[in-house]
Amino acid sequence: MTLDALVMLSGALVAFLSVAGFPPSIYKPLFFIIGVFVIALGIVVRRRRGEWETAQRRLEALTPSDASAGHSMPSHESHEAPDPHKVV
């Protein structure tokens, strides 16, 4: 499951709990737990984005530019960075 799907699932759970009719003693702790979970997902996304940007900079430093190499890189040899939103 991807990180964006987990965030949407958390939002759906919050929406469900707010109208489900549970007493406050049940849904208030669940809101807190879901909030901590969403914060943790945000931290994971920021760390992965930072790792992805660092990998992109390293790749750009290692890949010769078209002007200095004298030719362009064929499309089948292009390097694609991993998706930073994919849950491992």
Secondary structure, 3 states (H helix, E strand, C coil): CCHHHHHHHHHHHHHHHHHCCCCHHHHHHHHHHHHHHHHHHHHHHHHHHHHHHHHHHHHHHHCCCHHHHCCCCCHHHCCCCCCCCCCC
